[in-house]
Amino acid sequence: MVGWEYPPFKAGGLATHCYGLTRSLPNKNMKVHFYMPKTKQGANSNNPNLKIIEVGESEIFPYDRPDAKEIGGHFFEAVYRYNDLVVSKVMETIKTEGKYDVIHCHDWLTMKAGTKLKKSAGLPLVLTIHSTEYDRSGWIYPNQWFIDIEREGMLNADCIISVSEFTKRVCVEKYGINPNKITVIHNAVYPIEEGQKQKIILFLGRLTIQKGAEFFLKAAQKVKNHEPDSKFVIAGTGDMLPKLITQAINLGLSDQVIFTGRLTDEEVKHIYGISSVYVMPSVSEPFGITALEAISAGTPTIASKTAGFSEAFTNCLRVDFWDTDEMANKIVSLLRYNPLHRTLASEGKREINLFTWDRVAEKTQAVYRGVMQ
């Protein structure tokens, strides 16, 4: 398996997915080698059937974009270099330890390596699509360089796993992929402990155009008029942070909004546990593991209709990301009406039991068997 992030090196949901999957597959009598860039923290495994293999170093994050011309060249070179290093390291391992049964790559940064290894080592290639360039760009001026890499990887894969039907449609309609080649496997979650609830409405995610934090702030202004003692927490970092701070000031929300910056894993669990409402107003969200995390902590969730999570989960409220009136209406309803809040919290925690990494691993193993035949 080839990725680029793994806890404690974590930039988004991809690290969470790779961690959950690689921890569950070895329990099904499988041996997994996970290749990733070297990090300062150093990822490790205490399971004899899971080996973490670090390859070189990379300054590129999975959600970075070469938008500035002065860093564009370095960005492209770093991506190609990482893929070449992975190919060399995998071929070395095959010589010393024997041939793998299958290679499994995640998203655009590993696709070149997967394609090369399929051809040079004769390995069946499985590719998981967690997000596409259309998602990351918010469907505004997607970068053709990313799209070309993604299309090449998808065309070369023997089977594609998408994290939602939403993402499957994007692969079919925008990349021309045969739908019969795509298997949908929804994400899962490790449950988080519920805390003492406070009047906090939470947004947690990368502060990029994709995640829709600006719509969260517009809704917050409307909620403030009805629930003036509410607090709005925006947790995360990203290129939109300065703009969002300015927006909060202009909307008169200086006293209501808290920007936390990057949180540790323990801080993330704490804020999920004490929040009363979680809002995921993404413009384009292939799945949205954060919604599962919030619900597992007993926090009712309002999710964008353009999120894969919304198709998979019943006990949540849905809203168009641009409809900030309706978003505010749903937030106020959850704050005011205890029976609604209590029902969504309890039924959500019950439904969350269906979203286990063991189940994801089982379905993924079936995909492996299919491409190995």
Stockholm file with secondary structure:
# STOCKHOLM 1.0

chainA/1-373         MVGWEYPPFKAGGLATHCYGLTRSLPNKNMKVHFYMPKTKQGANSNNPNLKIIEVGESEIFPYDRPDAKEIGGHFFEAVYRYNDLVVSKVMETIKTEGKYDVIHCHDWLTMKAGTKLKKSAGLPLVLTIHSTEYDRSGWIYPNQWFIDIEREGMLNADCIISVSEFTKRVCVEKYGINPNKITVIHNAVYPIEEGQKQKIILFLGRLTIQKGAEFFLKAAQKVKNHEPDSKFVIAGTGDMLPKLITQAINLGLSDQVIFTGRLTDEEVKHIYGISSVYVMPSVSEPFGITALEAISAGTPTIASKTAGFSEAFTNCLRVDFWDTDEMANKIVSLLRYNPLHRTLASEGKREINLFTWDRVAEKTQAVYRGVMQ
#=GR chainA/1-373 SS CBCSCBTTBCSSHHHHHHHHHHHHGGGGTCCEEEEEEECSSCCCCCCTTEEEEEEEECCCCTTCCCCSHHHHHHHHHHHHHHHHHHHHHHHHHHHHHCCCSCEEEESGGGHHHHHHHHHHHCCCEEEEESCCHHHHTTTSSCCHHHHHHHHHHHHHCSEEEESSHHHHHHHHHHHCCCGGGEEECCCCCCCCCCCCCCSEEEEESCCSGGGTHHHHHHHHHHHHHHCTTCEEEEEBCCTTHHHHHHHHHHTTCTTTEEEEESCCHHHHHHHHHHCSEEEECCSSBSCCHHHHHHHHTTCCEEEETTBHHHHHCSSSEEECTTCHHHHHHHHHHHHHCHHHHHHHHHHHHHHGGGCCHHHHHHHHHHHHHHHHC
#=GC SS_cons         CBCSCBTTBCSSHHHHHHHHHHHHGGGGTCCEEEEEEECSSCCCCCCTTEEEEEEEECCCCTTCCCCSHHHHHHHHHHHHHHHHHHHHHHHHHHHHHCCCSCEEEESGGGHHHHHHHHHHHCCCEEEEESCCHHHHTTTSSCCHHHHHHHHHHHHHCSEEEESSHHHHHHHHHHHCCCGGGEEECCCCCCCCCCCCCCSEEEEESCCSGGGTHHHHHHHHHHHHHHCTTCEEEEEBCCTTHHHHHHHHHHTTCTTTEEEEESCCHHHHHHHHHHCSEEEECCSSBSCCHHHHHHHHTTCCEEEETTBHHHHHCSSSEEECTTCHHHHHHHHHHHHHCHHHHHHHHHHHHHHGGGCCHHHHHHHHHHHHHHHHC
//
